């Protein structure tokens, strides 16, 4: 699993997105939804139970925000290999053309049931689009993913290149 560098607010927002019933805890169905939205094509009950067992440190059968936060921060420390980023790129590149465009992000947002405007999707692309072609190639995507934790717009480094 690839995890982007997220701020504490981002992690809370992500948790709230997956906590569909607003209970403050993730149950097995919500974990299944989360795993699917993160790119797992086939999620079976064994996968969900295994994930729950690894993350549910209290053993109550639910994942609290604190457990979720701890897991995400641990994954952020572990993530970042080129192979993981390549996998993430392939998940986002729906039409397999070697580029991620607004249409790819639309499909991800729809799959995750996230409403975003065309302008918001375009801004996500523009944030890392060095060659200004309206799409992200792998190098641009890699740069955006690995530099995200600084909360610095990668376009600000264009003048140094």
C-alpha positions as CSV (number, residue, x, y, z in Angstrom):
1,X,0.0,0.0,0.0
2,X,1.3,3.4,-0.9
3,X,0.6,6.3,1.5
4,X,1.2,9.9,0.6
5,X,2.6,12.3,3.2
6,X,-0.4,13.6,5.1
7,X,-0.8,16.3,7.7
8,X,-2.7,15.6,10.9
9,X,-5.7,17.5,9.4
10,X,-5.4,15.3,6.2
11,X,-5.4,12.1,8.3
12,X,-8.5,13.3,10.2
13,X,-10.3,14.2,7.0
14,X,-9.4,10.8,5.5
15,X,-10.7,9.0,8.6
16,X,-13.9,10.9,8.6
17,X,-14.4,10.1,4.9
18,X,-14.2,6.4,5.7
19,X,-16.2,6.7,8.9
20,X,-19.5,6.6,6.9
21,X,-21.8,6.3,9.9
22,X,-20.0,9.0,11.9
23,X,-19.5,6.7,14.9
24,X,-15.9,7.7,15.4
25,X,-14.7,4.2,14.6
26,X,-14.3,2.1,11.5
27,X,-16.1,-1.2,11.3
28,X,-15.4,-4.1,8.9
29,X,-17.6,-2.6,6.1
30,X,-16.0,0.8,6.4
31,X,-12.5,-0.8,6.3
32,X,-13.6,-2.8,3.2
33,X,-14.7,0.5,1.5
34,X,-11.3,2.1,2.6
35,X,-9.3,-0.7,1.1
36,X,-11.2,-0.6,-2.2
37,X,-10.8,3.2,-2.4
38,X,-7.1,2.7,-2.0
39,X,-6.9,0.5,-5.0
40,X,-7.4,-3.0,-3.8
41,X,-9.3,-4.6,-6.7
42,X,-10.6,-7.6,-4.8
43,X,-11.1,-7.3,-1.0
44,X,-12.3,-10.5,0.7
45,X,-13.3,-11.1,4.3
46,X,-9.9,-12.6,5.1
47,X,-8.2,-9.4,3.9
48,X,-10.5,-7.2,6.0
49,X,-10.0,-9.4,9.1
50,X,-6.3,-9.5,8.7
51,X,-6.1,-5.7,8.3
52,X,-8.4,-5.2,11.4
53,X,-6.2,-7.6,13.4
54,X,-3.1,-5.6,12.5
55,X,-4.5,-2.2,13.2
56,X,-7.1,-2.8,16.0
57,X,-4.6,-2.6,18.9
58,X,-7.4,-2.4,21.5
59,X,-9.0,-5.6,20.3
60,X,-12.5,-4.2,20.3
61,X,-13.2,-5.1,16.7
62,X,-13.2,-1.5,15.5
63,X,-10.5,0.9,14.4
64,X,-10.5,4.2,16.4
65,X,-9.1,7.4,15.0
66,X,-6.0,7.0,17.3
67,X,-5.4,3.5,15.8
68,X,-6.0,4.8,12.3
69,X,-3.7,7.8,12.9
70,X,-0.9,5.5,14.3
71,X,-1.2,3.1,11.3
72,X,-1.1,5.9,8.7
73,X,1.9,7.6,10.3
74,X,3.7,4.2,10.5
75,X,3.0,3.6,6.8
76,X,4.2,7.1,5.9
77,X,7.5,6.3,7.4
78,X,7.7,3.0,5.5
79,X,6.4,4.2,2.2
80,X,8.1,5.9,-0.7
81,X,9.9,3.2,-2.6
82,X,9.9,3.6,-6.4
83,X,8.0,0.3,-6.7
84,X,5.3,1.5,-4.4
85,X,5.0,4.8,-6.3
86,X,5.0,3.0,-9.6
87,X,2.1,0.9,-8.3
88,X,0.2,4.0,-7.2
89,X,0.8,5.6,-10.6
90,X,-0.7,2.5,-12.3
91,X,-3.8,2.7,-10.0
92,X,-4.4,6.3,-11.0
93,X,-3.6,5.8,-14.7
94,X,-6.9,4.2,-15.7
95,X,-6.5,4.3,-19.4
96,X,-2.9,3.0,-19.2
97,X,-1.4,5.7,-21.4
98,X,1.5,6.6,-19.1
99,X,-0.1,9.8,-18.0
100,X,-2.6,10.9,-15.3
101,X,-5.1,13.5,-16.4
102,X,-8.2,15.1,-15.1
103,X,-10.3,12.2,-16.5
104,X,-8.2,9.7,-14.4
105,X,-8.7,11.7,-11.3
106,X,-12.5,12.0,-12.0
107,X,-12.7,8.2,-12.1
108,X,-10.8,7.9,-8.8
109,X,-13.0,10.5,-7.1
110,X,-16.1,8.8,-8.4
111,X,-14.9,5.4,-7.2
112,X,-14.2,6.9,-3.8
113,X,-17.5,8.8,-3.8
114,X,-15.7,12.2,-3.6
115,X,-17.3,15.2,-5.2
116,X,-14.8,17.5,-6.9
117,X,-15.2,20.2,-9.5
118,X,-13.2,20.2,-12.8
119,X,-11.3,23.2,-11.4
120,X,-10.3,21.3,-8.3
121,X,-9.2,18.3,-10.3
122,X,-7.3,20.5,-12.7
123,X,-5.5,22.2,-9.8
124,X,-4.4,18.8,-8.5
125,X,-2.8,18.1,-11.9
126,X,-1.4,21.6,-12.3
127,X,0.3,21.3,-8.9
128,X,2.9,18.8,-10.2
129,X,2.7,19.4,-13.9
130,X,6.2,20.6,-14.8
131,X,5.8,20.5,-18.6
132,X,2.4,22.2,-18.5
133,X,0.7,19.6,-20.8
134,X,-2.3,19.2,-18.4
135,X,-1.2,15.7,-17.3
136,X,1.3,14.0,-15.0
137,X,3.9,11.6,-16.4
138,X,5.5,9.2,-14.0
139,X,8.4,11.6,-13.1
140,X,6.0,14.4,-12.3
141,X,3.8,12.1,-10.3
142,X,6.9,10.7,-8.4
143,X,8.1,14.2,-7.6
144,X,4.6,15.3,-6.4
145,X,4.2,12.2,-4.2
146,X,7.6,12.3,-2.7
147,X,7.6,16.1,-2.1
148,X,4.0,16.3,-0.8
149,X,5.1,16.0,2.8
150,X,6.9,19.4,2.6
151,X,3.6,21.1,1.6
152,X,5.7,23.0,-0.9
153,X,4.3,23.5,-4.4
154,X,6.7,21.5,-6.6
155,X,6.2,24.1,-9.4
156,X,8.1,26.6,-7.2
157,X,11.3,24.6,-8.0
158,X,10.8,24.9,-11.8
159,X,13.1,28.0,-12.0
160,X,15.9,26.0,-10.5
161,X,15.8,23.3,-13.1
